[in-house]
Amino acid sequence: MYFQRSNGTVDIDFYRREAILLRREAATRIFRHLWQKGRPLIGTVMIIVAYVCAMHSMFAVRAAAEIPAVIEAPADHAHSKKAAEPLSQQSH
């Protein structure tokens, strides 16, 4: 079935509008399906993110307290220059 104008030509605009409507309906069905399937996944991800943030905030103080023990005090200049020289040139 095709639609003709009064002058006998085929009405292409009718088919273009119909194709646009069909694409819109298909896209709506696809996105609705994805949303329904993805909603539990979004909730799961939000729970995991909240758990990780809670663990980070609970143990952040302990991790910050350990950092100064790892950092060494800078050596005095004589030792740092001596350490930079090759072993063959160092005097004991």
Buried (B, 14 or more C-beta within 10 A) or exposed (E): EEEEEEEEEEEEEEEEEEEEEEEEEEEEEEEEEEEEEEEEEEEEEEEEEEEEEEEEEEEEEEEEEEEEEEEEEEEEEEEEEEEEEEEEEEEE
